[in-house]
Amino acid sequence: MDYICTWFYADQKGEESKYAQTGEISSSQRHWDIYLRCVAVFYTISRHFNKLEKHILFTNVCTIPVIRNFDLMQLLNELQVEVVHVDFNRIPPKAYHLAWRNQFFEFSILEYVAENYNENDNFLLLDTDCVFVKPAKNIFDEAKANDGFLSYVIDYEAHSDINGLSRTQMKVLFEDLLNDSNISLPEYHGGEFFLSSVRNIKKIHSDFIALWPKLLEKNRNGQLKFTEEAHILSYLFYKNGFRGSGANQFIRRIWTNPVFYRNTDGKESELYIWHVPAEKRMGFKTLFKLLADNKFKLDHLSNDLVPLLTKKLGVSNLSKKEVVHYHLSTYIDTFKKRIRNNFHHATRK
């Protein structure tokens, strides 16, 4: 069976960390709403393209929060999305890294999958800010032809900082952990895309269990360590001989906000999945409202869906008016976030 999945983790008060793209307190409803809107859009569009694949939402909450009076759980039921509760079994210490503590929740998901599914099942786990623009069947077929594995490789420069670690530093850490001084510059596998058979997931999870205490020890000693799930996955893939960039023909991390950085190239229509992280607050919010107004029915949009996604997610060429909109929205959001965060810190003193 082929599974399409994403996940939602709700930080609770006292366990917050930084999420630069939302700018909200991570235990707040505002922060949750940003990701929950993405969840609603993700599964609505995936189910439109992927009729036969099973869909799962992994989460740490027992009850899916509503989004400003919108019943997301009802939508998930209508879309036949199974909601699976997973405990966060290995939470990093607060001082481990300032940002994205909940990224390590992915390894609790992999543990659950390894223990509860058939070895020949295949799991595609994506970030919530991804959208399908074509059916996933060819992606799964490519993975099955590659011994049940597919990854997305981002070719960062050797010394570029990737969320606290460069590929050069990854090499040093790989050599230390594997006791091998002859490792070439490692590949960096983007964490937004994970596709593997359960057979391979069992290997990855087993190695993670052995790795985790070593990372905690390095953290205690102030030594070099992996700071995000993609660093760890890149290491575990290397250790198990999983190589290549087979998913690069299907997915790309597309930056759309001209205030910061755009890398659209006009070839996005060749892809199957768009990862648009800069659109969490803007494009996904607009799409959520549009879909809600249409009761999340896409039948009448079938021929226009991809052009609609192209427009609303900023993937198309931007008009001058759209560029101005990005600038105004970004600056207004930044101002509002600063006010809220200052108030939050003031009230905690």
N, C-alpha and C positions, 0 to 999 in steps of 0.2 A: 504494500500500500504506500502511496505517496502522500506526504503531509506538508501542508503549507502553514507556517506558524509565525507569530510574532509574540511579543510579551509586554506586559505592563507591570511595573513595580512601583508601589506607592511608599515612598519614604515616610516614616512616622516622625513626629516631633522628637527632637533629640538625636536623630540619626541623619540630619541633612548633609548634603555636600553640594558643590557648585556645578551648575549646568549653564554654561555661558550662553547657549542658544535660546534658552527660555528666560534667563535673568530673574526667575522667580524663586522664592523660598521653596525648596524641593518637597517640603511636607504640606504645602498649601494646596487648596483646591484649584487655584489659578494654574499652578504647575501641572497638576494632574489633568486638568481639562485640556491643556495643550496636547498631551500625549493621548488622551482618550478620544479627542477629535480625530487624531491620526489613525487610531485603531478603527474607528467607525469607517473612515474613508478607505483604509487598507483592505478591510474585509469586504466591503461593498464592491469595490472594483475587482478584487481578486476573485470573488465568487462569480462576477460577470464573465470573466475570462476562463476561470477554472471550475468547470461544473463537476468533474469527477473526483478531483483530489479532495481529501479530507482537510478540514481547517481546525486549528487549535489555537486558543489564546492561553498562554501560560501567565500566571499572576500569583502574587503573594497575598492578595486580598481574598477574603471569604465572600464578600459581596461586591460586585462591580459598581463603582460610584456612578451616580447620574451626572449628566453634563448640563447644568442649569435647567433642570426639570426634564431633560431628555433621557428616556430610559434606554441606555445602551444595551443592557442585558436583553431586552426584548428584541432589539435589532439583531444581536448575535444569535439568538434563538431562531429568528426568521431566516438568517443566512446559514443556518446549520453549522455554526461555529461552536465547537466544544470548548468549554472553559475549564482549565485544569489548574487547581491550586497546587503550588509548589512552595515549600519552605526554603528560605535562604539559609543554606546549611553552613556556608563559610563566608561570613561577613568580614571584610578586611577591617583592621583597627582604624579608628577615626583619623589618626595621623598618617595612615598608609599613603594616601594621596588625597589632595583637596577636592578633586573633581570625580564625578561619575562613580561613586562607590558601588552603585547598584549594577554596574556593568558586569560584575563578577557573579550576579544572579544567573547569568547564562550557564555557568557550570553546574548550578543546582538543577537547571532545566535538563542539561545533558545527562546528569545523574539519574533524573526521573525517567528520561527516555531509555537509557541503558537498562534500567531495571524493569521496564513495563511494556516494551514493544518487541516485536519479532526482529530477528537479526537482519532480515531482508527488507524490512521497511526502510523508507528513505525520508529524511526530514530536511526540509528547506526552512531555515530560520532566518527571518529578515528583520531589520529595524522597522519600527512603526512608520517612519517617514519615507517609506518606499512605496511605489505604486507600480502595478503591472500595466504594461501597454500592449502585451501579447500574452497568449496562453503559455503556461509553464511546462507543457509536455516536453518540448524539445530540450529544456534545461534538465529535466529529470532523465531523459534519454541519454544526454551527454554524460551525466554523472554515472549512470549505470554502465556505460561503455568504458568508464575510467575507474573501474573497480569501486564504484559507490562513493566517489569523492569529487568535489568541485570547489574551487576557491577563487576569490577575487583578489588579484595582486595589484597593489598600488606602488608604482616605481618611484618612491621618494629618493632624493639625493642622499648619498651616504651619511652626510652629517646633518641633515635636516631634522629638526626636533619634531617627533611624532608623539604628541601628548606625553612629553616628559622623557622620551628615549629616542635616540637616533638608531639607524640601522647599524652604524659602526658600534654603538654601545650594545645593541642587541647581539652583535657578533661576539663581543667580549663576554657577555653573559651566557650565551650559548656554549662557548668554549669552557667556561667555568663549570656550568652544570653538567656538561657531557664529558668533561675531562679530556678535551680534544683541542689541541692548539692549532689545528689545520682546517678550520671551518671557513668557507668563503662567505662573502657578505650575504646575510640572510635575506630572503624575500619577506616583505611585509604584507600579510593577508588581511584585507579590510574586514572588520568585525561586523559590518552591516549585512554580510552574506555568508551563510554557513549551510552547506549542503553535503550530507553524508548518510551512508547507510548506518543502521543501528550497529551492525558488526564493527564498523570503524569507530563509531561513537563510543563503544565499550572500550576500545583501546585508548582513545583520547581521554576518556574519563578516568580510567585506571592510572594513566600517567599524570593526570592533574592531581589526583589524590596524593601521589608520591611527591609531586612538585610543591604543593601548597605549604607544607611546613618549612620547606627551604626558603620560600619567599618571605614568610613571616619572620624567620630568623634573620634574613638579610635586612628586612625592615628594622628589626630591633637593633641591628648592628650599624645602621646607617649606610649600608652597602647598596650598590647598584641592584635594581629589581625591576620586574615588569610592572607597569603602572596601570595597564588597561587590559581588557580581555583579548584584544587583537594581538598584543605582544605575546600573551600566553599561548593563544591559538597558533600563532606563527611558529613558536618554539615547538609545540606539540606536533604540528604538522611536519616540521623538519625532523623531529625525533623518530617519527613513524614512517618517514620516507614519502610523505604526501607532497608532491611538487606541482608546480605549474600554475597557469592562470586561465584555466578552461572557462571560468565564468566571465572573463573580461569581454567576451563577445555578447554577453547577455545583460550585464549590469554596469553602471558607472555612477560614481559619486559626482553629481552635477551641482555646482555652486551657481546660484542664480541672482544673488543680491548685488547690484552694481555698486552699492555703497562700500562693500568690502572686497568682493572678488567674484567674477563670473568666468566660467570655463565652458560655456555652451559652444558647440562647434558645428551645428547644423546636421550632425549625423545621429542625433538622438533617436530618430525613427527606426534605426537599425537595431536598437536595443530591445530587450524584453521587460526590463525593470529599470525604473529611474529611482535613484536615491537622491532626494532633494532636501538635505538637512536644513538649509537656510529658510525653508518654507514652512517650518513647524508653526510659526506664529501667524503667518500671512496666508500663503497659498492653501494650506490645509484648512485653515479657519474658513476661508471663502468657499472651498469645495464642500466642507461640512454643511454650511448654511444652504448652499445650492441643493445638495442632495437631500437635506432635511425638508426643504420646501417641496421637493418632489417625492417625499415619503420613501426615499432611498430606492426608488425604482429607476432602472436604467434602460428599460426597453426602448423608450422613445429617443434615447441618446446613443443607441448602438453605433450608428454611423458617424456620430459627431463626438464620441467620447474622447478619443485620443487628441483631436484638435482642441477640445475643451480643456483637457489636462495640460496640453502644451501651453495654452493661454494662461490658465489660472495658476500654474506652477512656475511661471516665468521662464519656461524653456524656450519659447519662441523669441524672435528678435523683438526687443523692447522699443516701443514708441517713446517719443520725448515725454509724453504724458505719463507713461508707465514708469519711466526713470524717475520723474519728479515724485510720483506716488511712493516708490520705494524709499526715496530719501526722506520724505515727510513722515511716512509711517515708521521708519527706522529711528529717526530722531525723536519722535513723539514717544515711541515705545521705550527708548533708552531713558528719556526724562522720567516717565512714569515709573519705570523699574527702580531708578535711583531713589525717587521719593519713597516708594514702598519699602525698599531695603533699608534706607536710613531710618524710617519709622520703626521697622522690625527690630533693628539693632538697638534703637533708643529705648524701646519698651522692654527689652531683655536685660538692660543694665540695672 
